[in-house]
Amino acid sequence: MQKPEPRFRELTDEEEARIQKAAKEDPDNPPLTDEKLARMRPAREVMPMEFFEAIDEMRKARGRPKIEAPKVAVTLRLDPDVLDKFKSSGKDWRGRMAEELRKAAGL
């Protein structure tokens, strides 16, 4: 079996050296020493629990709110002239089509 080609080319030694030099000279982000790495602790040990609870609440609140009767996605074949007529009526053509179907169904 042939190996897949890498997505990115490998850096030359000169490119790697230039990147490493720039990283070491960055005053806002100095490299971590072995001593600093040894003193590091997980965020859950140093941050208040309320911080993580707030993050969990934000994650739960994402997305659309739950609705009582969500719409159902369907696949439907229509004559092109019918579809063109609804689309030409403007942006909310799907809503207008749904309303016409409700009327036709006696709802």
N, C-alpha and C positions, 0 to 999 in steps of 0.2 A: 504494500500500500504506500502510495506516495504521500510525503508530508505536505500539508497545506502551506501555501506561501504565507509568511508573516504579514500581518496587517500593516505594520510599520517597519521601516528599515532600522537596522541597528545603528546606534550612534557611533561615530568615530571616536577614537581616544581623545582627540582634540576637542570635539564637541562636548564630550562628557566632562573633561577637565574644565572647560569654560563654564558649564552649568554648575559644577561643584564649587568653583571659585566664586561665582555670583551668589550662590546660596550662602556661603560662609561670610560674605561681605554684606549681606542684607541686615541692616541694623534693627529692623522690625521683626525679624524672625531668625535669631541666631540658632545654630545647630544645637541639638540637645546633647549634653555630655552624659557619660555613663552614670555620673553621680545624680544628675537630674532625672534620668530615666529610672534609676533605682528608687527615687523618692516619689515617683508618680503613683497615684491611687485612682481607682475607678471613680467616675463622676458620682455614682450613687453613694459613695462614701463621704464625699465632700460637699455635695449640694443638698439643700433642704428638700425633703420629700415633696413639699408643695410644688416645687419646680417641675418634678416629673408627673405629678398629678395634673398640673395645668397642661402639660404637653399631651398627656393621654386624653384630656377633655377636648383639646383642640383637634386631635386626630378623629375623635368620635363625631365632632360637629362638622367635619368636612363632607362635601358632596351635597347632593340635593336633599331637601327635607323629605321625609316619608309622607306619602299621600294615601288617602283612604282607598281610592280606586285608580291605581296606576294604569296608564295606557299599555296596550299590548302591541308589540311589533309584529307585522304580518308581511308576507310577500303576496302581491296582488298583480295580476296582469290586466292592463287596461288598454283600450284603444288609444292610439297616439293623439287623436283629435280631442278626446275627453281630457287626457292629461294636460295637453297644451292649453285647453280652455281654462282649467283650474290654475295652472302655473301663471298664465297671463293676467290673472286677477290680482296678483301682488304677492307680497312676502308671506303672508299667513295662508297660503293656498291649501295647506294640509288641514288646517283648522276648519276652513270653509268646506272642504271636501267631507270632513268628518260630520259637520253639521248637516250637510245635504243627505248623507247616509242615515243620520239619526232621523231626519224628517221622513225619508223613504221607508224606514223601518217602523215608523209610528212611535218613536220615542220622544 
